[in-house]
């Protein structure tokens, strides 16, 4: 494909949610912006397709979006005007146990606490202040290290967020509260004994109480389509099917932002970087991968627990102890016989996902980075454990190991969907220890992917903050302010 060689103010390489957010932030200032994507369709991890049987629409990557609906940046955009509609299931997250019961994140903090027995007060002490403060805290927590607008609230969040999930779990005594907490923390995709794993659980829980854990009507690609349509409406340009392997391929521009991970960035622009910056990118660490299964089903998943049958997301892993053991084993490169399984059942609430009377399901478990092990049988056994008869309803399935996941999205190195492990060493210093994590050592080149703060998730905040830095340094401009409502 040939490109018009006229100058652009900015070029964005990669059209995931962060690339789209960066492109929009720059285009809003009246700049000329070109967004480039290697695949035939934009969106990165935001992609949906008929993977199993005709009429069954599955999300290839992200499925449930508490951070998208709660994103301080996305909240400033008129995405509903461009076809984006979110659906909130009656139960945001359910967490089943072997005895047939389940804990659930549902409604307000008080409503969820009421299900936790003697742990109700402990849950409210931990979660309620964050739910109250989150609107003011969100732009600070979901961004780089800087002087916060609300320092006292930020300090309180930090004290709760810094401990490991296992340390925080000591506040709870019931299996329900401990299991629910472990499932939230397991989204960090690292051992629950690691420092700051509580941060992930706190953010996801607070967003669940404020905006739910919704799914986009029609498929996750609807988020990307809405972002792209808004970008184009502002005058932005998009080129698909163009894989960037060298800076020489790009049209001239005053700045270039890369929605890619350090590994790809080194290949494309490494020759422009200082030795110390190159060394830091080369030392960047990727985390566990995922093995994913999509199913076409003859009916709903027959979960024993009623809460699971009403939930958009189900965390399958039983007790905190079982989840913690599995995450530790996978991080050590071991096969886990009873892994934590994150499952979504979108078609229960979105009829456009499957033929009438039929259903879809989406699930993955964590595996060692680059693992080639087929986890299909193990994952199905875990679902069957809490939903007897599940296998009898399978009409078709599609599986993806870590290599296939990376082939689908080159940012998912070894199946790592977070763009690098988000542990205490890479929480705010990803991808390198610099005054601004988005600025490379080469003038005019920036990185805006999930390999920068705040990390993985469909929220666009990495792209927003990277573009904010480029606007200031290259153009002397300020982006429109963030708001949270």
N, C-alpha and C positions, 0 to 999 in steps of 0.2 A: 504494500500500500504506500502510495506517495502522499506526502504532506505538503500543504501550502507553506512555503518557507518564510512567510512574513513573520515579523517579530510578534511575540506575545509578552505581556507583562509577567505572566507566570505560567508554568507548566506543572501539572500534577501527574505523577506516575503512579498508577494504581487507583482503582475506583471502589475500594471497600468503603465502609461507612466513614472512616477517617479521611480518606482521599476526597470523598464527596463533601465532607464537612469543611475541609481546607479549601476546596474549590469554591464553595458557596461563600465562605468568609471573605475570600479575596474578591470574588465577583461582586459582592454586595457594595464594595467600595468603588465600583465603576471601572475596575481594571479589566484587561483582556486576558482571559484564563482559558487554557486548553487542558482538558482532562483526558489522559491516555490510559487505555486498558488492554492488556494482552489477550483476554478472552473475547469471545464474540458478544458477550453481554456484560453489562456493568454490575457491580454489587459485591464482588469478593465473596465473603461468607454469606451474603444475603442472596441466596439463589434457591429457587424451587423448581421441581420438575416431576414428571411421571416416571419414577424410578422402578416401580414394580410392575403394575398392570395399568392399562389404559383407564383414565378417569380418577386415578389415585394420585393426588398431588402431595409430594413430600418436600420438606425443606432439607437441602443438602447440607447446609451448615447450621447457622443459628435458627432457633425455633421459637423460643419464648423470650420476651423482651422487657423485663422490669427496668433495665437501664436505659432502653430506648425511650420508653414513655416517661421516664424520670430525668432524662438528659437535660441539663440547663441550656445546652445549645439547641437541641431539637425543639425545646419548648418555645424558642423565639421564632420558629419557622412555621409558615402556614401550610403544613404538610397535608392536613385534612382537605385542603382545597385542591390537592393533586392526587386524590384517590386513596389516601392512607386512612384506614379505619382499624382501630384496635378492639379486640374482644376480650373481656375479662371473665374467666370461668368463675363459678360460685366459690370454689376453693382454689386459692393460688397454688399452694403446694401441699401435698399429702405425703406422709411418711409412714408406711405400714410396718407392723411387727409380726413376729411369728405367731403370736397368740390371736391374730385376726383383727386386732385393733389398729388404729392409726392416729398419729398426731397430725395437726394441720395448721398451716399458716392461712388464716382467713380473716378478712375484715380488719378491724382495728386491733391495736395491741391488746386492748382489754378483752376483746372477743377471743383472741388466740390464747391469752393468759388463762381465761376461764376454763380452758380444756386441760390445763397443766397441773391441776391439783395443788399440792403443797409448794410447787415451784412457781405459782402464779405471781407472787410478790417479787421473787428474784428476777423473773422475766421482765416484769414491768420496770423494775429498777434499772435494768440493763438497757432495755429497748425504748421505753417511753421518752426519755430525754432526747435521744437521737432522733426519733420521729418528730418531736417538737422542734428541734433545732435544724433538721436537715435542709429545709428550704434556704437558710442562710449559709449552711456549711457546704452544700453540694458543689458549688464552683471551686471551693478550696480543696476539698477532699479529692475531687475528680480532676486534679491538675498537678502541676509541678510544685516542688518546694518553693514557697514564697511567704511573705508576711501575710497572714490571713486577715480577712475583714472582721472576723469574730474570733479573736485570739483565745478568749476564755472557753468558748464552746469548742473550738478546735483542740484545745489542750485536754478538755474532758473526753473528746472523741479519741484522741491519741492514747490516753491512759487505758481506755477500754480496747482499743484496736491493736496495740503493740503486743499483748500476750499471745501465746499460741492458743489455738482453739481448744486444746486439751486443758490448758490452764483455766480458761474461762469456763469450760464445762464443769469445773468443780463447784461453780455457783449453784448447779442444779443437782437434784437427787433422784428425780423420776426418769424412767427410761424414755418417756415421751419428750420431755424437754431436752434431755441429752441427745436423743436421736435426731430431733428436729434441728438442733444446733449443729450437730455433726454433718448432716446433709447440706446445710447452708455453707459450712466451712469447706466441704469437699469440692466446692466450685473453684477453690484456689488451685486445684490440681497439683498438690504437693502434700507431704506428710503433715498431719494435723498437729504434730509436735513442733513445727516450725514457727518461729516468731512471726507475728502480724497476720497469721491465718484468721485471727478473729476479725480483722478489718473487713475481709471479704464477706464473712457471715453477717456482720453488722450492716454493711451497705445494702446487701441483698434483702435482708429482713426489713430494714426501714423502708426501702422502696416498695416492698410487698405490701406494707401497711398503708402507704401513701397513694400508690398508683396501681397496686396489684402486680401480677405476673401475666401480662396479656400476650395474646398472639395476634399477628396481623391478619385481617380477613383476606383470604385468597392465597396467602403464602408470604414468607419472609421477604421475597423479592419485591413486594409492594413497598417496603421501606426504601429500598434502593431506587425503585422507579419514581417514587414521590420526590426524593432528594434530587435525583437527576432532572426531573421535569421542572422543579423549582429553579435549579441551577441554569438550565437552558432558558427558562423564562426571563432570567436576569441578563441574558446575552452570552452565557457561557457556551463553550464548544466541547464536544466529546468525540474522541476517536477510539473505536474498538478494533479488536483484532490486530493490535500493533504491540508486539513484545519488545520492550526496550532492553537491549543488552549492552549498549554503549551510549555515553553522552553525545557522541557524534551523530546519533540517529535523531536527536531532538532538535526542533526548531529553536532559533535563538530566543532567549527570554532573560528577563532581569533576575528571576529567581526560579528555582526548581524545588518542588517538594516531593518526597518519595514516600508513598504508602507501602513500604516493603520492609523486610527485616534486615538486620545488619549483614547477614550472609549475602543477600542479593545486592545490597548497597555497595559492598566491597567490590563485587564483580563489575558493577557498572561505573563506579566513580572512585574506587580505591586509589587510583593513581593520582588523584587530586588531593588526597588527605595527608595530614602530617603523620609522621611515624608513630607518635604516641596515640593519636586518635585511631589509626589503623590497628594498633596493638590492642586498644580497648575493645574495638568491634570484634576482633578475632577472638577475644576472650569471653565474648557474650555467651551466656548459657541458655540453652533451650530446655524445656521441661518435659514432663511425661506427654505421651501422645494419647490418642483416643482410637478406639475401634467402634465403628458405628453400624447399626442395623436399622433399616426401615422395613415396615411390614404393611402389606395390604391384608385387611382382616374381614371376616365374614360377619363380624358383630363387635360390640364394645369389648374391651378387655374385662374379663369377669373377676375383678378384684374382690376379695373377701370383704375388705373394709369399705363401708359406704363412702367415707371421705375421699377415697382414691377414685371412686367412680364419678365424683363430681369435680375432680382436680384437673387442671390443664397440665400440671407437672407433678410427677411422682418420683420421690427419691427412694430408691430401692437399696437397702443396705442394712436393715434391722437396727441393731444397737450401735451406739457410739463406738464401743470397743471393736466391733466387727468392721465398721467403716475405717477406723483409724488403722487397724491391722492391715487391711487391704491396700489402703493408700501408701502405707509404708513399704509394703512388699513390692508394689508396682514401681515405686520410686527407686527401689534397689535392683530393678531389672528382673524381678521374679514374676512368674505366672500366678494370678490370683484366682482361686477356685470360686470364691464368693465375693466378687467385686461390687463396689458401689456402682449402681446403674442409674443414670439420669434419664428419665423417660418422659416423653410428651405425647399427649393424645389430642391433637388439634381438632380432628374431625368431630369429636363429641360436641364442639361448640361452633364449628364452622362447616356448614353443610357443603360448601364449595370444594372441600378437600377430597371427597370420595363420592362414589355413586350412592344413590338412595339405599339406606339400610346397611351400607358397608362402612368401614372405618380404616383409618391409618393410625400407625404408631411409629414413633421415632425414639431411638435410644442409643446411648453410647456408654462405654466404660473406659476407665483410664488404664493405659498399658505402658510399658517401657517405651521410651522414645525410639522410633524406628522399628518397633516390634512387627514381625510378620505372622504372629500367631493368630489363627482364626478363633475368635471369641464368640462366635454365633451360638454354639451349643451352651456355653457357660452363661451368656446373657439370657437366653431363652429359659434356661433352668431357673435363673434368679427371678424372672417375671412369673413363671409358673408357680414358684414357691409361694407367692402372695396372691396369685390369681389362677387357681386350679382350673384347667380346661382352656387356658390361653392358647396352647399349641394347636388345639383342635380348630381354632378359628383362623389360622394362618392360611391365606390364599396365595401369597407370594411374598418374596423378600428380596432386599438388596443389601449387600454388605460392603463396607469400605475399611480396609486396613490402613495403617499409617502411611504407607507408600501411595495408596490411592487417594487418600485425603490430601497429601502434599501435592499430588498431581492435579487434583481439582483446584487447589489454592496454594500457590507456591510460597505464600507466607506461613503456611502450616508446616514448618520444618519438622520432619520426623513425626508428623501427626500432632504437633503442639499447636493447639488452637488459640493460645494466649499470646503468641508472638514472643515467647521467651518466658522462663519461670518468673513469677512475681513473688519472690521471696524477699526477705529483709535486705539482702544485698542488691537487689534489682528493683526495689519498689519505687524509689524516687530517682535512682541514678541510671535507669535504663535509657538508652543503650550504653551510655558512657558517663563517667563522672565529669560533668561540665556545669558552668554557671547556668546555661540553658541546655537541657537535654535534647532539644529539637534542632539546635544549630550544629552543623558539622564543622570541621576545621577548614572547609573550603568556602570561600565567600559566595553567598547566594544559594548555597545548597543546604536543604533542611530535610529532616526525617520526621514523618507525621504518622507513623503506623502504631499498632498496638505494642511495638517494642519501645515506645516512649510512655511517660506517665499520662494517664493513670493505668494503662495496660489494656488487657483484653476486655471485650464486651462491646455491644452495639450501642454506643453513646456519642460517638463523634468528637469527644473531648480532646483526644490526642490531635486530631486534625485541626480543631479550632485553635488550640493553644500554639501549635506550630505555625499556623497561618498568622496568628496574632503577633508572634515574634518576627516573622518575615515582613509583615506590614510595617512594623516599627522600624526595623533595621534597614530595609530596602527602600521603602516608599515613604517613611515618615508619617504613617497613618495609624489610626486606632480603629479596631473593629467595633461594631455595634455592641453595647453592653449586654451581658447575660442577664436573664431574669429567671426566677423560679417561682411558679405559682401552682 
